[in-house]
């Protein structure tokens, strides 16, 4: 706590983010910044799942004091039970927060049991969505919101309505991320030598039903190379086999125009996406990151609820079935969205 904290009338604030994906956190970032503006020293402590990689995404931004792990839903490959899982885990989380003496907690959730954490932590000002009578009993005051029931993905709709109700925003805010300078330098080095324009393919997926498939990504990458694009294939360490399958499906003479990356930090993924001219991917964190750094992005969505948080930068490819979307459909969209200037002037030269 800084020396000016005692003179700052704004409350010492924690924000609990309930979702477990990187994309989910990206959607909430603009509102976290606004909440921080009304908090002591202009900062918040963020309570978030380790699976959001919050430190890598926003740890360098000045509004973030620290990140507190909310270890409730570990990744499947970890093969363990989260230490904050179940009622006992929520009580443990509350007890762990007590020594921090937060004066306000903002619960970005409809779940009543997250209010239990705030109550056990003895935080006097407890704000949350208040969508049930029981949750309202455990919160200190309103205003409340009703859950979004429209056709689009609801998490962004709910946090936008909540921020507006509390005066932190006057309208929905398009998500954005700040690229770390050191990660940008690393990404430039890693992508050196790839042809431009550069198209990033976010081939990972958190769920099988979101996965377009290795064979289709191979065909898409091949078509992009034939169109004289460079291709960056991005996924996490757990998806090396998938990435290798994509690479194996690309003819050997074309592979020198393709680079696959499954190592490195999430901060480096953010930086790499900022250097791409277009991103195409499954509905995954990396694709949402691309849109948040201003890279035109196509998400292969299939029959799922629409994404409406960034109508200018992010587009969705929809169909009755995910497999009905062909590589030919996608490459036509990608090439049509590339600015003519990128065919002659590498974007990287502008950033330098």
C-alpha positions in Angstrom: 0.0 0.0 0.0 1.5 3.4 -1.0 2.2 6.3 1.3 -0.7 8.2 -0.3 -3.2 5.5 0.5 -4.3 6.9 3.8 -5.2 10.2 2.2 -7.1 8.5 -0.6 -10.9 8.3 0.2 -11.5 5.7 -2.4 -12.0 2.1 -1.1 -9.4 -0.6 -1.0 -11.0 -2.8 -3.6 -11.0 -6.4 -4.8 -12.8 -7.7 -7.9 -13.8 -11.3 -8.2 -14.0 -12.5 -11.7 -15.9 -15.8 -11.9 -15.0 -17.1 -15.4 -12.1 -19.5 -16.2 -11.1 -18.7 -19.8 -8.7 -16.1 -21.2 -11.3 -14.8 -23.6 -13.7 -14.3 -20.7 -11.2 -12.2 -18.9 -10.5 -10.1 -22.0 -14.2 -9.2 -22.3 -14.1 -7.9 -18.7 -10.8 -5.9 -18.8 -12.3 -2.5 -19.8 -14.6 -2.6 -16.9 -11.8 -3.7 -14.5 -10.0 -0.5 -15.5 -13.1 1.6 -14.8 -13.6 0.0 -11.4 -9.9 0.7 -10.6 -10.5 4.4 -11.3 -12.9 4.5 -8.3 -10.5 2.5 -6.0 -7.7 3.4 -3.7 -4.6 4.4 -5.6 -6.4 3.8 -8.8 -5.8 0.1 -8.4 -7.7 -3.2 -7.8 -6.7 -6.6 -6.6 -8.1 -9.1 -9.1 -9.4 -12.5 -7.8 -9.3 -14.8 -10.8 -8.7 -18.4 -11.9 -5.1 -19.2 -12.8 -6.6 -20.5 -16.1 -7.2 -16.9 -17.2 -3.5 -16.1 -17.2 -4.4 -12.7 -15.7 -0.8 -11.8 -14.9 0.3 -12.3 -18.5 -2.7 -10.5 -19.9 -2.9 -7.4 -17.7 -0.2 -7.7 -15.0 1.8 -4.9 -16.5 -1.0 -2.4 -16.5 -0.9 0.3 -13.8 -4.4 -0.2 -12.5 -3.7 -3.8 -11.3 -2.3 -4.0 -7.8 -2.0 -7.8 -7.7 -3.8 -11.1 -8.8 -5.2 -13.5 -6.2 -5.6 -17.0 -7.4 -9.2 -18.3 -7.2 -8.2 -22.0 -7.7 -11.7 -23.5 -8.2 -11.6 -25.1 -11.7 -8.1 -26.3 -12.7 -7.5 -27.4 -16.3 -8.5 -31.0 -17.0 -4.9 -32.0 -17.8 -3.8 -31.0 -14.3 -5.8 -33.9 -12.8 -6.4 -32.3 -9.5 -9.2 -30.7 -7.4 -8.9 -27.0 -7.0 -8.2 -25.8 -3.4 -11.2 -23.4 -3.6 -13.6 -26.0 -4.9 -16.9 -26.7 -3.1 -18.3 -24.9 -0.1 -15.2 -25.6 2.0 -13.1 -24.1 -0.7 -15.2 -20.9 -0.8 -14.9 -20.6 2.9 -11.1 -21.0 2.6 -11.0 -18.3 0.0 -12.9 -15.9 2.3 -10.5 -16.7 5.2 -7.5 -16.1 3.0 -8.8 -12.6 2.0 -9.5 -11.4 5.6 -5.9 -10.3 6.4 -6.0 -8.0 3.3 -8.7 -5.9 4.9 -10.5 -5.0 1.7 -13.1 -2.2 2.1 -15.0 -3.1 -1.1 -15.4 -6.2 -3.2 -17.0 -6.2 -6.7 -18.4 -9.7 -7.6 -18.8 -10.0 -11.3 -21.1 -13.0 -11.1 -24.7 -14.2 -10.7 -23.6 -17.0 -8.3 -24.8 -16.5 -4.8 -22.0 -18.6 -3.3 -19.4 -16.1 -4.4 -21.1 -13.7 -2.0 -20.3 -16.1 0.7 -16.6 -15.5 0.0 -17.1 -11.7 0.6 -19.1 -12.3 3.8 -16.5 -14.6 5.3 -13.8 -12.2 4.3 -15.6 -9.5 6.3 -15.6 -7.0 3.5 -18.1 -4.3 4.4 -19.1 -3.1 0.9 -20.2 -6.0 -1.3 -21.4 -5.3 -4.8 -22.7 -7.8 -7.2 -25.2 -8.6 -9.9 -27.9 -9.4 -7.4 -30.0 -11.5 -9.8 -31.5 -13.6 -7.0 -33.1 -12.6 -3.7 -30.5 -14.6 -1.7 -27.6 -13.0 -3.4 -29.1 -9.6 -2.6 -29.3 -10.6 1.0 -25.6 -11.2 1.1 -24.6 -8.0 -0.8 -24.5 -4.6 0.9 -26.4 -2.6 -1.7 -27.6 -2.3 -5.3 -28.2 -1.4 -8.0 -28.9 -4.9 -9.3 -29.2 -6.2 -12.8 -31.3 -8.9 -14.5 -29.5 -11.7 -16.2 -29.1 -11.2 -20.0 -31.5 -13.6 -21.8 -30.8 -12.6 -25.4 -29.2 -14.7 -28.2 -25.6 -13.6 -27.8 -22.9 -14.8 -25.3 -24.1 -13.5 -22.0 -20.9 -12.8 -19.9 -20.1 -9.5 -21.7 -23.7 -8.4 -21.8 -24.0 -8.9 -18.0 -20.8 -7.1 -17.1 -21.7 -4.2 -19.4 -25.1 -3.8 -17.8 -23.7 -4.0 -14.3 -21.0 -1.4 -15.0 -23.5 0.9 -16.6 -25.9 0.5 -13.6 -23.1 1.6 -11.2 -21.9 4.5 -13.3 -18.6 3.0 -14.3 -19.6 3.2 -17.9 -22.2 5.0 -20.0 -22.3 2.3 -22.7 -20.7 -1.0 -23.5 -16.9 -0.7 -23.9 -15.0 -2.7 -26.6 -12.4 -4.9 -25.0 -8.7 -3.9 -25.5 -5.3 -5.1 -24.3 -2.0 -3.3 -23.9 1.0 -5.1 -25.5 4.0 -5.5 -23.3 7.1 -4.0 -24.8 9.4 -6.9 -23.9 6.9 -9.4 -25.3 6.6 -7.4 -28.5 10.4 -7.5 -29.0 10.4 -11.3 -28.5 7.5 -11.8 -30.9 9.2 -9.7 -33.6 12.3 -11.9 -33.3 10.2 -15.1 -33.4 8.3 -14.0 -36.5 11.3 -12.6 -38.4 11.6 -13.9 -41.9 7.9 -14.8 -42.4 6.3 -13.4 -45.5 3.8 -10.6 -45.2 0.9 -10.1 -45.0 0.8 -12.4 -41.9 -2.2 -14.4 -41.0 -2.4 -15.9 -37.5 -4.4 -19.2 -37.0 -5.6 -19.8 -33.5 -6.1 -23.6 -33.7 -6.6 -24.5 -30.1 -10.0 -24.9 -28.3 -11.0 -25.4 -24.8 -13.9 -27.8 -25.8 -14.1 -30.4 -28.6 -17.3 -28.9 -29.9 -15.4 -25.6 -30.7 -12.7 -27.4 -32.7 -12.8 -26.9 -36.5 -10.3 -29.6 -37.1 -6.6 -30.1 -38.0 -7.3 -31.1 -41.7 -9.3 -27.9 -42.3 -6.7 -25.7 -40.7 -4.1 -27.4 -42.9 -6.1 -26.7 -46.0 -6.6 -23.1 -45.0 -2.9 -22.6 -44.3 -2.0 -24.1 -47.6 -4.4 -21.8 -49.5 -3.0 -18.8 -47.6 0.5 -19.7 -48.6 -0.5 -20.1 -52.2 -1.9 -16.6 -51.9 1.6 -15.4 -50.8 0.7 -14.9 -47.2 2.8 -15.9 -44.2 1.1 -18.1 -41.7 1.5 -18.2 -37.9 -0.1 -21.2 -36.2 -0.7 -20.6 -32.5 -1.8 -22.9 -29.7 -0.8 -23.9 -26.1 1.7 -26.5 -24.9 -1.1 -29.0 -24.4 -2.0 -28.8 -28.1 1.3 -29.7 -29.6 -0.1 -32.9 -31.2 -2.9 -30.9 -32.8 -0.4 -28.3 -34.2 1.9 -31.1 -35.5 -1.1 -32.6 -37.3 -1.9 -29.2 -38.9 1.8 -28.9 -40.0 1.8 -32.5 -41.3 -1.2 -31.7 -43.5 0.7 -28.9 -45.3 2.9 -29.9 -48.2 6.6 -29.8 -47.4 7.5 -27.1 -50.0 5.0 -24.7 -48.4 6.1 -25.1 -44.8 8.9 -22.5 -44.9 6.1 -19.8 -45.1 4.5 -21.3 -42.0 5.6 -21.0 -38.4 4.1 -23.0 -35.5 4.3 -21.7 -31.9 3.2 -23.7 -28.9 5.7 -22.3 -26.4 6.2 -18.9 -24.8 4.0 -16.8 -22.5 0.5 -15.6 -23.0 2.0 -12.1 -23.1 4.0 -13.2 -26.2 0.8 -14.4 -27.8 -0.7 -11.0 -27.2 2.3 -9.4 -28.9 2.3 -11.9 -31.8 -1.4 -11.2 -32.5 -0.7 -7.5 -32.6 1.8 -8.1 -35.4 -0.6 -10.2 -37.5 -2.7 -8.6 -40.2 -5.6 -10.9 -39.7 -6.4 -13.7 -37.3 -8.6 -16.7 -37.9 -9.4 -19.2 -35.2 -11.8 -21.3 -33.2 -13.7 -19.6 -30.4 -10.7 -19.5 -28.1 -8.8 -17.1 -25.9 -6.2 -16.4 -28.6 -8.7 -15.3 -31.1 -10.4 -12.9 -28.6 -6.9 -11.6 -27.7 -6.3 -10.8 -31.4 -9.5 -8.7 -31.6 -8.5 -6.9 -28.4 -5.2 -5.7 -29.8 -7.0 -4.4 -32.9 -6.2 -7.2 -35.4 -9.2 -8.0 -37.7 -10.4 -11.4 -36.5 -12.6 -14.2 -37.9 -13.9 -16.7 -35.4 -15.1 -20.0 -36.8 -18.2 -20.2 -34.6 -20.6 -22.6 -36.3 -24.1 -22.8 -34.8 -23.2 -21.2 -31.4 -24.5 -17.9 -29.8 -23.1 -14.8 -31.5 -20.2 -12.7 -30.1 -21.3 -9.1 -29.9 -18.5 -7.4 -27.8 -16.5 -6.0 -30.8 -18.6 -5.6 -33.9 -15.9 -3.6 -35.7 -12.9 -5.9 -35.3 -14.4 -9.3 -34.8 -16.5 -11.3 -37.3 -18.0 -14.7 -36.9 -18.4 -17.5 -39.5 -21.6 -19.3 -38.7 -23.4 -22.4 -40.1 -25.8 -25.0 -39.0 -22.8 -27.3 -38.3 -19.2 -26.3 -37.6 -18.0 -28.7 -40.3 -20.2 -27.0 -42.9 -17.7 -24.1 -42.9 -15.1 -24.9 -45.5 -11.5 -23.7 -45.9 -12.6 -22.1 -49.1 -15.2 -20.1 -47.3 -12.6 -18.9 -44.8 -9.8 -18.0 -47.2 -12.2 -15.9 -49.2 -13.1 -13.9 -46.1 -9.5 -13.6 -45.0 -8.1 -12.4 -48.3 -11.1 -10.0 -48.7 -10.3 -8.4 -45.3 -6.6 -7.8 -46.0 -6.0 -4.1 -46.7 -4.4 -3.7 -50.2 -1.5 -1.8 -48.6 -0.4 -4.8 -46.6 0.5 -6.6 -49.7 3.4 -4.1 -50.3 4.2 -2.7 -46.8 4.8 -5.1 -43.8 2.8 -4.0 -40.8 5.9 -4.6 -38.7 7.6 -1.8 -40.5 4.9 0.6 -39.3 5.2 -0.6 -35.7 9.0 -0.1 -35.7 
